[in-house]
Amino acid sequence: MTAQNTAFMRELARHREITLTVTGRKSGRAISIPVWFVLEDRKLYLLPVTGSDTQWYRNVLKNPGVHIRADGAECALTVIPLREKTDVASVIGKFRTRYGDSGMKYYSKLDVAAVCELEQ
């Protein structure tokens, strides 16, 4: 694992929210948004708040390259959309474990999820 990835992993472990920057599918501009995440075994799981209607999710379908920032640490990653019910259910379970049932009330549509793999 590179020194940059080590610093990034350390920052992720300290936070409950990160800044996700995507490329707008129509505008081509960088768009940043705070999102919750789950880090497990060098995989960063993301759950769009309004599922497949979430703008950042729709943007990564066209351009899967994203930047993730946690405080001063940043990393460029590729998002892999998850659409299979069993995969999405697994991510929902991870979010429920991390943020609790009360945190899940913010998620209105649970039809998709996403994952990014961190380099070793």
Secondary structure, DSSP 8 states (H G I E B T S, - for coil): --HHHHHHHHHHHH-SEEEEEEE-TTT--EEEEEEE-EEETTEEEE--TBGGG-HHHHHHHH--EEEEEETTEEEEEEEEEE-SHHHHHHHHHHHHHHHHHHHHTT--B-S-EEEEE---
